[in-house]
Amino acid sequence: MSARPRIGNLSGESRGVSYGVIFGVWAEVLIFCQLHDLYLAPIAPEHFTEYHPPLWGIENWRLLAAAWAFRASIGPGIPLGILALFLGRTGSRPPVPVKTILLGVWPALALTELAGLIAGAWSWFFKKPVYPEFLYPELTRELMTTQSIQLTCYLAGTLAGIGYLLWLKRRRDLLSRP
C-alpha cells in the first residue's frame, strides 16, 4: 500500500504557515479593494447600482460597493497568495519569511492604485475616456472616471502582481546565495 500525500500540505509547510500566507495575501487584497471602492463609489454610485449585476439582494450603493469589493478580492487575492506561498516557501532553498512575503504585497497594491488614480484624474480633468469608448457603459464624466480607474486597476494590478511574484522569486534567490 503506497502512502498518499496529505491534502492541504502540498507546500511542505505547516497548515498554519500555508493558510497564513494564502489568506494573509488575500486579506491585504481585500483591504485594498474595500478602500478602493470606498472612494470610488461616491463618485458614481450607479457604477455599482446600475452597471453591476445585483449581488446578494443588496440595494444600498455603499454596501453594494463593499460587497463587490469583497467578491472582487477573491479572484486575485487567493491565487496570488497560493503563488506567493509556492515561490517564497517551498522546496529546499531557504524560505522567505512570512512577514516579508506579506509586506511585499503593499507596494504592488500602492502602484496599482496610483495608476488607477492617474487614469481617473486624467478622465475627470479632460472629460475623456482613457480607453476605447466601447469599454464604458456611458460617457458621463463620473462614469468615465470610475471606469477608467477600474480598468486601469485591473491592468495595473495584473502587472503589479506579476512584478511582486518576480520580486519574491528574486528575494528567494538572494537568500540561497552563500
BELQUIHU-V411163 format. One record per residue. SS is DSSP state (H for helix, E for strand, - for the rest). PHI is phi in whole degrees, 0 to 359 (999 if undefined). OMEGA is omega in whole degrees, 0 to 359 (* if undefined). Layout:
ss & phi & omega
SS & PHI & OMEGA
SS & PHI & OMEGA
//
This chain:
ss & phi & omega
- & 999 & 182
- & 273 & 179
- & 283 & 178
- & 269 & 176
- & 293 & 179
- & 283 & 177
- & 289 & 181
- & 96 & 179
- & 227 & 182
- & 292 & 184
- & 274 & 185
- & 83 & 179
- & 266 & 172
- & 294 & 179
H & 299 & 180
H & 300 & 179
H & 292 & 180
H & 301 & 180
H & 293 & 178
H & 299 & 179
H & 290 & 184
H & 300 & 184
H & 281 & 174
H & 293 & 177
H & 297 & 178
H & 300 & 180
H & 299 & 177
H & 295 & 178
H & 296 & 178
H & 298 & 178
H & 300 & 178
H & 302 & 181
H & 298 & 179
H & 295 & 179
H & 295 & 179
H & 300 & 182
H & 287 & 177
H & 298 & 177
H & 268 & 183
H & 288 & 186
H & 301 & 180
H & 294 & 178
H & 295 & 180
- & 211 & 180
- & 305 & 181
H & 295 & 174
H & 306 & 181
H & 262 & 186
H & 279 & 183
- & 252 & 189
- & 252 & 169
- & 242 & 176
- & 297 & 177
- & 303 & 183
- & 226 & 173
- & 56 & 178
- & 73 & 182
- & 279 & 179
- & 247 & 180
- & 292 & 187
H & 295 & 178
H & 292 & 179
H & 292 & 178
H & 296 & 177
H & 298 & 179
H & 295 & 179
H & 294 & 178
H & 294 & 177
H & 297 & 177
H & 300 & 182
H & 297 & 182
H & 290 & 182
H & 281 & 186
H & 293 & 183
H & 303 & 178
H & 277 & 188
H & 291 & 183
H & 289 & 176
H & 300 & 178
H & 297 & 177
H & 297 & 179
H & 296 & 179
H & 296 & 178
H & 297 & 178
H & 300 & 183
H & 290 & 180
H & 289 & 186
H & 266 & 190
H & 227 & 186
- & 269 & 176
- & 90 & 187
- & 271 & 180
- & 288 & 179
- & 301 & 182
- & 282 & 173
- & 285 & 179
- & 302 & 181
H & 304 & 180
H & 302 & 179
H & 295 & 178
H & 301 & 183
H & 289 & 180
H & 294 & 180
H & 292 & 181
H & 289 & 187
H & 299 & 177
H & 299 & 178
H & 296 & 178
H & 293 & 180
H & 296 & 178
H & 296 & 178
H & 300 & 182
H & 292 & 178
H & 300 & 178
H & 299 & 178
H & 297 & 180
H & 295 & 177
H & 296 & 179
H & 297 & 179
H & 296 & 178
H & 296 & 179
H & 299 & 179
H & 299 & 183
H & 295 & 186
H & 284 & 180
H & 265 & 179
- & 54 & 180
- & 222 & 176
- & 286 & 177
- & 281 & 185
- & 247 & 178
- & 305 & 186
H & 303 & 182
H & 295 & 179
H & 274 & 182
- & 247 & 180
- & 293 & 172
- & 202 & 188
- & 255 & 171
- & 283 & 182
H & 304 & 183
H & 294 & 181
H & 287 & 174
H & 298 & 181
H & 294 & 183
H & 294 & 180
H & 290 & 176
H & 298 & 177
H & 298 & 183
H & 298 & 182
H & 299 & 179
H & 295 & 179
H & 295 & 177
H & 297 & 181
H & 292 & 182
H & 295 & 179
H & 296 & 177
H & 297 & 180
H & 294 & 179
H & 294 & 177
H & 296 & 177
H & 296 & 178
H & 300 & 178
H & 299 & 180
H & 294 & 176
H & 294 & 177
H & 299 & 181
H & 297 & 177
H & 297 & 179
H & 298 & 179
H & 300 & 179
H & 293 & 178
H & 300 & 180
H & 294 & 177
H & 293 & 183
H & 277 & 182
- & 288 & 179
- & 287 & *
//
